[in-house]
Amino acid sequence: MREPTTFYSATIMSDILLFFIPISVIAFWWYGSQSKEHAIIEAKRLCGLDNLQFLDQTVEQQKLWITRSKQGYLCFCRSYTFEFTTTGEQRYQGRILMIGGKITKSDLDVYRIHD
């Protein structure tokens, strides 16, 4: 009697895993693309504050790791870099740090101001 129940439970568990694994991969990809969009918006905002030219298509994820949020929950931490210029000749780099989908830090390299 116990063998059919065990077989039935194992089948249900494997079906649940087969359902949740693709959903998890899709969710991971979707949240990653949303985070990149937020990083692009932040990079454009930073460049706009100082009248810098944001170089499109330069936002890229440098690192991804798991950390704890301020509330103590496990979440993904993503580090992005992007490029900008003051005159179009020399490129500079900026950085954005996101924890749990929220921007926690952003900064720009020191750059030369031209008159």
C-alpha positions as CSV (number, residue, x, y, z in Angstrom):
1,M,0.0,0.0,0.0
2,R,2.8,2.5,0.8
3,E,4.6,2.1,-2.5
4,P,1.9,3.7,-4.6
5,T,1.6,6.6,-2.2
6,T,5.4,7.1,-2.3
7,F,5.5,6.9,-6.1
8,Y,2.6,9.3,-6.3
9,S,4.3,11.8,-4.0
10,A,7.6,11.5,-5.9
11,T,5.7,12.2,-9.2
12,I,4.0,15.2,-7.7
13,M,7.3,16.6,-6.4
14,S,9.0,16.2,-9.7
15,D,6.1,17.9,-11.5
16,I,6.3,20.8,-9.1
17,L,10.0,21.1,-9.6
18,L,9.5,21.0,-13.4
19,F,7.0,23.8,-13.1
20,F,9.0,26.0,-10.7
21,I,12.4,25.8,-12.3
22,P,11.4,27.4,-15.6
23,I,9.3,30.0,-13.8
24,S,12.3,30.8,-11.6
25,V,14.6,31.2,-14.6
26,I,12.1,33.5,-16.3
27,A,11.6,35.6,-13.2
28,F,15.4,35.9,-12.7
29,W,15.8,37.1,-16.3
30,W,12.8,39.5,-16.1
31,Y,14.0,41.1,-12.8
32,G,17.5,41.4,-14.3
33,S,16.2,43.2,-17.3
34,Q,14.1,45.5,-15.1
35,S,17.2,46.3,-13.0
36,K,19.1,47.2,-16.1
37,E,16.4,49.5,-17.3
38,H,16.5,51.3,-13.9
39,A,20.3,51.5,-14.2
40,I,19.9,53.2,-17.6
41,I,17.5,55.7,-16.2
42,E,19.8,56.5,-13.3
43,A,22.8,56.8,-15.6
44,K,20.9,59.3,-17.8
45,R,19.8,61.2,-14.7
46,L,23.3,61.5,-13.3
47,C,24.6,62.7,-16.7
48,G,21.8,65.2,-17.0
49,L,22.6,66.8,-13.6
50,D,26.0,67.8,-14.8
51,N,25.3,68.4,-18.5
52,L,27.3,65.3,-19.5
53,Q,26.7,63.2,-22.6
54,F,25.5,59.7,-21.6
55,L,26.9,57.2,-24.1
56,D,24.0,54.9,-25.1
57,Q,24.4,51.1,-25.0
58,T,27.2,51.3,-22.4
59,V,25.4,50.2,-19.3
60,E,26.5,46.7,-18.5
61,Q,26.3,44.5,-15.4
62,Q,29.7,43.9,-13.8
63,K,28.8,41.7,-10.8
64,L,25.9,39.8,-9.4
65,W,25.8,38.4,-5.9
66,I,23.5,37.5,-3.1
67,T,23.5,39.8,0.0
68,R,21.1,40.8,2.8
69,S,19.0,43.9,2.6
70,K,18.7,46.4,5.4
71,Q,15.7,44.4,6.6
72,G,17.7,41.2,6.7
73,Y,16.2,39.5,3.7
74,L,18.3,37.7,1.1
75,C,18.3,39.5,-2.2
76,F,20.4,40.0,-5.4
77,C,23.0,42.8,-5.5
78,R,23.9,44.0,-9.0
79,S,26.8,46.3,-9.9
80,Y,26.6,48.2,-13.2
81,T,29.0,50.5,-15.1
82,F,28.3,53.0,-17.9
83,E,30.3,55.5,-19.9
84,F,29.9,59.2,-20.4
85,T,31.8,62.1,-22.0
86,T,32.1,65.8,-21.6
87,T,33.3,66.7,-25.1
88,G,32.9,63.5,-27.1
89,E,36.6,62.9,-27.1
90,Q,37.4,61.2,-23.8
91,R,35.3,58.6,-22.1
92,Y,34.7,58.4,-18.4
93,Q,33.0,55.7,-16.3
94,G,30.2,55.8,-13.8
95,R,29.0,53.1,-11.5
96,I,25.6,52.1,-10.1
97,L,24.9,49.7,-7.2
98,M,21.5,48.1,-6.8
99,I,20.4,46.0,-3.9
100,G,17.1,44.2,-4.2
101,G,16.1,46.3,-7.3
102,K,16.7,49.6,-5.5
103,I,19.6,51.9,-6.3
104,T,21.7,52.3,-3.3
105,K,24.8,54.0,-4.7
106,S,25.8,55.8,-7.8
107,D,28.9,57.8,-8.7
108,L,30.9,59.2,-11.6
109,D,34.7,59.3,-12.3
110,V,36.4,62.6,-12.0
111,Y,36.1,64.3,-15.3
112,R,37.6,67.4,-17.0
113,I,35.4,70.4,-17.5
114,H,36.0,72.2,-20.8
115,D,35.3,75.9,-21.3
